[in-house]
Amino acid sequence: MPSFADPFAGNVNRKMTKQELAQAIRLDLAGELEAIFLYDSHAEATDDPLAKKVLQDIRDEEKQHMGELLTLLIYLDPAEKELFDHGEGEVKEMMDELKKVGKKK
């Protein structure tokens, strides 16, 4: 989480390389995941319909930010996409295996 007490804590005093920016984007993604978790937790912890609706809306906006940041990360580090695709393929194989097992029952 950022250090709000220091308004200059997030400033970088030079231009970052593509690799450094990609690493910074990974940290930004972690922040978005944390925000999603917090907003969702707070929404689940209230019975107030307006508060729940607002918190869920903000949570969903954070999920959109995840998509934007992931797209930017892939632009900055195209090799990352190959790894994401490989991981996606592994999960899809597992899903297919489970479907086959479910049909046999």
Buried (B, 14 or more C-beta within 10 A) or exposed (E): EEEEEEEEEEEEEEEEEEEEBBBBBEEBBEBBEEBBEBBBEBBEEEEEEEEBEBBBEBBEEBBEBBEEBBEBBBEBBEEBBEEEEEEEEEEEEEEEEEEEEEEEE
